[in-house]
Amino acid sequence: MLAIGSNPLAAHLIGFHVERTRVLLLAFSGLMAAVSGICAVAYLDTAGPTGGTGYELSALAATIIGGVKLSGGRGSILGVLLGLCVIGIIQNLIVLWGISPNWTQGVSGIVLIAAMTLIWLTRRGGGAG
């Protein structure tokens, strides 16, 4: 996956089946989406079209906090899990402090912007020297 994602032409030249691997990865992604949908329906006892509204921002924030670059490249599952823990802790603190749950997405967005700014500043500072 890393070879195909980094340079598909080079991966093809060394013998990887690029298109077959992409199709298999997309099929696996669809399977995992179906499994997560089944789990969500089992947990929420409903299958409404707005059942997962708001989760996308938390998932994106957890991914970026975990160190995955939006422009592609490498990331780690452990980093994403740690980012997910950070987002979960922040969301739980919102509830524990008595802040309205409507602020959850706003706080997740602020954390996401702060993480992206920190990444930008560290890359900018590291590349200047």
Summary of the structure (lengths in Angstrom):
residues: 129
radius of gyration: 18.4
end to end distance: 32.5
largest distance: 57.8
contacts: 296
relative contact order: 0.08
helix: 75%
strand: 0%
